[in-house]
Amino acid sequence: MAHVSQAKKEIVKKLVDFINKYSVIGIVNMENLPTKQLQKMREQLRGKVVLIVAKRRLIKIAIDSIKDKLGIEQLKDNLVGMPGLLFTNENPFSLYKTLQKSKSSAPAKPGQKAPRSIVVQAGPTNFAPGPIIGELGSVGIKTSVEGGKLAIKEDKVVANEGDIISEKLAGILARLGIEPMEIGLDLVAAYENGTIYTKKILAIDEEEYKSNLAQAHRWAFNLAIETVIYTRDTITFMITKAFRDSKNLALEQNIIADLVAEEILTKAEVQAKMLSLETKFVTISKPQERKEIKEIKKEEITKESKE
């Protein structure tokens, strides 16, 4: 620190104070971020997040000065582009989500890196057939003529994440109205309680995560039920099931117990009434049956006599 100016010492001290004060420290890359956009984002984040822009060397000195936060030195491996430090007490995933929402799209410029795979979707365009066919073909985009206009025949990946965008590709994307770049604070990594969360960890699909979590809960619940493992979540269901099964068994086998006695007696009473009705029916129907048999025999005898 002997060769560092007073102004730089104050910056380092400020960084150290904020690192010690906040539970979450993020590294952002502000490369290609216009000043106007930076000011707008500062306003959006005010009250939630503190952003300090400093030279990479000063950030490293500040991080090296921290003794009470285990593993924070790993943040230095994530200082890329034009780095800055974010300070907040929000969890890293909420911070990432907040920063993503504040981003806006922008056209690609020659020399920029593709933030993700850039795909030109299949479908109609407003271009008339002409030199544009060759321009699109030069980057692998296949076209056809439909209704007097060019149509892109199939989806085409024209750049993968990290690829340098050429002047030709930047021009084609602009003509197609594709704005693949994101203007905003790019959260590279975040530190919390000894753990470094990189961008790949933070960039989760929230809906997919919720769906997977719900599915895992269902699987665990069903497994616990099948293997008769009692937990806070399964105990009510298992007791209810055991009660229901026991009750059904008692009813089927006519086992008299306090909870089923009334139902069994009611069932017995109903069965007795049904049996009584059946007996009466048989008693009533038998004389009639005998009469019908006599009449049939009489008819047969009469018929034989005539013959």
Contacts in CASP RR format, 6 or more apart in sequence:
PFRMAT RR
TARGET T0000
AUTHOR 0000-0000-0000
METHOD contacts of the structure
MODEL  1
MAHVSQAKKEIVKKLVDFINKYSVIGIVNMENLPTKQLQKMREQLRGKVV
LIVAKRRLIKIAIDSIKDKLGIEQLKDNLVGMPGLLFTNENPFSLYKTLQ
KSKSSAPAKPGQKAPRSIVVQAGPTNFAPGPIIGELGSVGIKTSVEGGKL
AIKEDKVVANEGDIISEKLAGILARLGIEPMEIGLDLVAAYENGTIYTKK
ILAIDEEEYKSNLAQAHRWAFNLAIETVIYTRDTITFMITKAFRDSKNLA
LEQNIIADLVAEEILTKAEVQAKMLSLETKFVTISKPQERKEIKEIKKEE
ITKESKE
1 9 0 8 1.000
1 12 0 8 1.000
1 61 0 8 1.000
4 12 0 8 1.000
4 61 0 8 1.000
8 58 0 8 1.000
11 54 0 8 1.000
11 58 0 8 1.000
12 58 0 8 1.000
12 61 0 8 1.000
12 62 0 8 1.000
12 65 0 8 1.000
14 52 0 8 1.000
15 52 0 8 1.000
15 54 0 8 1.000
15 58 0 8 1.000
15 59 0 8 1.000
15 62 0 8 1.000
15 85 0 8 1.000
16 62 0 8 1.000
16 65 0 8 1.000
16 66 0 8 1.000
18 25 0 8 1.000
18 50 0 8 1.000
18 52 0 8 1.000
18 85 0 8 1.000
18 87 0 8 1.000
19 25 0 8 1.000
19 62 0 8 1.000
19 63 0 8 1.000
19 66 0 8 1.000
19 69 0 8 1.000
19 72 0 8 1.000
19 85 0 8 1.000
19 87 0 8 1.000
20 66 0 8 1.000
20 68 0 8 1.000
20 69 0 8 1.000
21 87 0 8 1.000
22 50 0 8 1.000
22 87 0 8 1.000
22 88 0 8 1.000
22 89 0 8 1.000
23 88 0 8 1.000
23 89 0 8 1.000
23 192 0 8 1.000
23 193 0 8 1.000
24 86 0 8 1.000
24 87 0 8 1.000
24 88 0 8 1.000
24 89 0 8 1.000
24 90 0 8 1.000
24 91 0 8 1.000
24 92 0 8 1.000
24 95 0 8 1.000
24 190 0 8 1.000
24 191 0 8 1.000
24 192 0 8 1.000
25 72 0 8 1.000
25 75 0 8 1.000
25 85 0 8 1.000
25 86 0 8 1.000
25 87 0 8 1.000
25 190 0 8 1.000
25 191 0 8 1.000
26 75 0 8 1.000
26 85 0 8 1.000
26 86 0 8 1.000
26 87 0 8 1.000
26 92 0 8 1.000
26 95 0 8 1.000
26 187 0 8 1.000
26 188 0 8 1.000
26 189 0 8 1.000
26 190 0 8 1.000
26 191 0 8 1.000
27 75 0 8 1.000
27 78 0 8 1.000
27 79 0 8 1.000
27 83 0 8 1.000
27 84 0 8 1.000
27 85 0 8 1.000
27 86 0 8 1.000
27 187 0 8 1.000
27 188 0 8 1.000
27 189 0 8 1.000
27 190 0 8 1.000
28 51 0 8 1.000
28 83 0 8 1.000
28 84 0 8 1.000
28 85 0 8 1.000
28 86 0 8 1.000
28 99 0 8 1.000
28 185 0 8 1.000
28 186 0 8 1.000
28 187 0 8 1.000
28 188 0 8 1.000
29 80 0 8 1.000
29 81 0 8 1.000
29 82 0 8 1.000
29 83 0 8 1.000
29 84 0 8 1.000
29 185 0 8 1.000
29 186 0 8 1.000
29 188 0 8 1.000
30 38 0 8 1.000
30 53 0 8 1.000
30 81 0 8 1.000
30 82 0 8 1.000
30 83 0 8 1.000
30 84 0 8 1.000
30 184 0 8 1.000
30 185 0 8 1.000
30 186 0 8 1.000
31 81 0 8 1.000
31 82 0 8 1.000
31 186 0 8 1.000
32 109 0 8 1.000
32 112 0 8 1.000
32 181 0 8 1.000
32 183 0 8 1.000
33 82 0 8 1.000
33 183 0 8 1.000
33 184 0 8 1.000
33 185 0 8 1.000
34 183 0 8 1.000
37 104 0 8 1.000
37 183 0 8 1.000
37 184 0 8 1.000
41 51 0 8 1.000
41 102 0 8 1.000
41 184 0 8 1.000
41 185 0 8 1.000
42 51 0 8 1.000
44 102 0 8 1.000
45 51 0 8 1.000
45 98 0 8 1.000
45 102 0 8 1.000
48 88 0 8 1.000
48 90 0 8 1.000
48 98 0 8 1.000
49 86 0 8 1.000
49 87 0 8 1.000
49 88 0 8 1.000
49 90 0 8 1.000
49 95 0 8 1.000
49 98 0 8 1.000
50 86 0 8 1.000
50 87 0 8 1.000
50 88 0 8 1.000
51 84 0 8 1.000
51 85 0 8 1.000
51 86 0 8 1.000
51 87 0 8 1.000
51 185 0 8 1.000
52 84 0 8 1.000
52 85 0 8 1.000
52 87 0 8 1.000
53 84 0 8 1.000
54 62 0 8 1.000
54 83 0 8 1.000
54 84 0 8 1.000
54 85 0 8 1.000
56 79 0 8 1.000
56 83 0 8 1.000
59 76 0 8 1.000
59 79 0 8 1.000
59 83 0 8 1.000
59 84 0 8 1.000
59 85 0 8 1.000
60 76 0 8 1.000
60 79 0 8 1.000
63 72 0 8 1.000
63 73 0 8 1.000
63 75 0 8 1.000
63 76 0 8 1.000
64 73 0 8 1.000
64 76 0 8 1.000
66 72 0 8 1.000
66 73 0 8 1.000
69 191 0 8 1.000
69 194 0 8 1.000
70 194 0 8 1.000
71 191 0 8 1.000
71 194 0 8 1.000
71 196 0 8 1.000
72 191 0 8 1.000
72 194 0 8 1.000
74 191 0 8 1.000
74 196 0 8 1.000
75 189 0 8 1.000
75 191 0 8 1.000
75 196 0 8 1.000
78 188 0 8 1.000
78 189 0 8 1.000
78 196 0 8 1.000
78 198 0 8 1.000
80 188 0 8 1.000
83 188 0 8 1.000
86 95 0 8 1.000
86 185 0 8 1.000
86 187 0 8 1.000
86 190 0 8 1.000
88 95 0 8 1.000
90 98 0 8 1.000
91 192 0 8 1.000
92 190 0 8 1.000
92 192 0 8 1.000
92 197 0 8 1.000
92 202 0 8 1.000
93 197 0 8 1.000
93 202 0 8 1.000
93 204 0 8 1.000
95 187 0 8 1.000
95 190 0 8 1.000
96 187 0 8 1.000
96 190 0 8 1.000
96 199 0 8 1.000
96 202 0 8 1.000
96 203 0 8 1.000
97 206 0 8 1.000
99 184 0 8 1.000
99 185 0 8 1.000
99 186 0 8 1.000
99 187 0 8 1.000
102 184 0 8 1.000
102 185 0 8 1.000
103 182 0 8 1.000
103 183 0 8 1.000
103 184 0 8 1.000
103 185 0 8 1.000
104 182 0 8 1.000
104 183 0 8 1.000
104 184 0 8 1.000
105 179 0 8 1.000
105 180 0 8 1.000
105 181 0 8 1.000
105 182 0 8 1.000
105 183 0 8 1.000
106 179 0 8 1.000
106 181 0 8 1.000
106 182 0 8 1.000
106 183 0 8 1.000
107 170 0 8 1.000
107 173 0 8 1.000
107 174 0 8 1.000
107 177 0 8 1.000
107 179 0 8 1.000
107 181 0 8 1.000
108 114 0 8 1.000
108 118 0 8 1.000
108 165 0 8 1.000
108 169 0 8 1.000
108 170 0 8 1.000
108 173 0 8 1.000
108 174 0 8 1.000
108 178 0 8 1.000
108 179 0 8 1.000
108 180 0 8 1.000
108 181 0 8 1.000
109 165 0 8 1.000
109 170 0 8 1.000
109 181 0 8 1.000
110 165 0 8 1.000
110 166 0 8 1.000
110 167 0 8 1.000
110 170 0 8 1.000
111 164 0 8 1.000
111 165 0 8 1.000
111 166 0 8 1.000
111 170 0 8 1.000
112 164 0 8 1.000
112 165 0 8 1.000
112 170 0 8 1.000
112 181 0 8 1.000
113 162 0 8 1.000
113 163 0 8 1.000
113 164 0 8 1.000
113 165 0 8 1.000
114 159 0 8 1.000
114 160 0 8 1.000
114 161 0 8 1.000
114 162 0 8 1.000
114 163 0 8 1.000
114 164 0 8 1.000
114 165 0 8 1.000
114 180 0 8 1.000
115 161 0 8 1.000
115 162 0 8 1.000
115 180 0 8 1.000
115 181 0 8 1.000
115 182 0 8 1.000
116 161 0 8 1.000
116 180 0 8 1.000
117 157 0 8 1.000
117 159 0 8 1.000
117 160 0 8 1.000
117 161 0 8 1.000
118 157 0 8 1.000
118 158 0 8 1.000
118 159 0 8 1.000
118 173 0 8 1.000
118 178 0 8 1.000
118 180 0 8 1.000
119 155 0 8 1.000
119 156 0 8 1.000
119 157 0 8 1.000
119 158 0 8 1.000
120 141 0 8 1.000
120 152 0 8 1.000
120 155 0 8 1.000
120 156 0 8 1.000
120 158 0 8 1.000
120 173 0 8 1.000
120 176 0 8 1.000
120 178 0 8 1.000
121 152 0 8 1.000
121 155 0 8 1.000
122 151 0 8 1.000
122 152 0 8 1.000
122 153 0 8 1.000
122 154 0 8 1.000
122 155 0 8 1.000
123 151 0 8 1.000
123 152 0 8 1.000
124 146 0 8 1.000
124 149 0 8 1.000
124 150 0 8 1.000
124 151 0 8 1.000
124 152 0 8 1.000
125 149 0 8 1.000
125 150 0 8 1.000
125 151 0 8 1.000
125 152 0 8 1.000
125 176 0 8 1.000
126 149 0 8 1.000
127 149 0 8 1.000
127 150 0 8 1.000
127 175 0 8 1.000
128 148 0 8 1.000
128 149 0 8 1.000
128 150 0 8 1.000
129 145 0 8 1.000
129 148 0 8 1.000
129 149 0 8 1.000
129 150 0 8 1.000
132 150 0 8 1.000
132 175 0 8 1.000
133 143 0 8 1.000
133 150 0 8 1.000
135 168 0 8 1.000
135 172 0 8 1.000
136 143 0 8 1.000
136 150 0 8 1.000
136 152 0 8 1.000
136 172 0 8 1.000
137 143 0 8 1.000
138 168 0 8 1.000
139 156 0 8 1.000
139 158 0 8 1.000
139 168 0 8 1.000
139 169 0 8 1.000
139 172 0 8 1.000
140 156 0 8 1.000
140 158 0 8 1.000
141 152 0 8 1.000
141 156 0 8 1.000
141 158 0 8 1.000
141 172 0 8 1.000
142 152 0 8 1.000
142 153 0 8 1.000
142 154 0 8 1.000
142 156 0 8 1.000
143 150 0 8 1.000
143 151 0 8 1.000
143 152 0 8 1.000
143 153 0 8 1.000
144 150 0 8 1.000
144 151 0 8 1.000
144 153 0 8 1.000
145 151 0 8 1.000
158 169 0 8 1.000
158 172 0 8 1.000
158 173 0 8 1.000
159 165 0 8 1.000
159 169 0 8 1.000
159 180 0 8 1.000
165 173 0 8 1.000
173 179 0 8 1.000
173 180 0 8 1.000
186 199 0 8 1.000
187 199 0 8 1.000
187 202 0 8 1.000
188 198 0 8 1.000
188 199 0 8 1.000
189 196 0 8 1.000
189 197 0 8 1.000
189 198 0 8 1.000
189 199 0 8 1.000
190 196 0 8 1.000
190 197 0 8 1.000
190 202 0 8 1.000
191 197 0 8 1.000
221 233 0 8 1.000
221 234 0 8 1.000
223 229 0 8 1.000
224 230 0 8 1.000
224 231 0 8 1.000
224 233 0 8 1.000
224 234 0 8 1.000
225 234 0 8 1.000
225 237 0 8 1.000
225 238 0 8 1.000
225 241 0 8 1.000
228 238 0 8 1.000
230 238 0 8 1.000
247 259 0 8 1.000
247 260 0 8 1.000
249 255 0 8 1.000
250 257 0 8 1.000
250 259 0 8 1.000
250 260 0 8 1.000
250 264 0 8 1.000
251 260 0 8 1.000
251 263 0 8 1.000
251 264 0 8 1.000
251 267 0 8 1.000
254 264 0 8 1.000
254 268 0 8 1.000
255 264 0 8 1.000
256 264 0 8 1.000
END
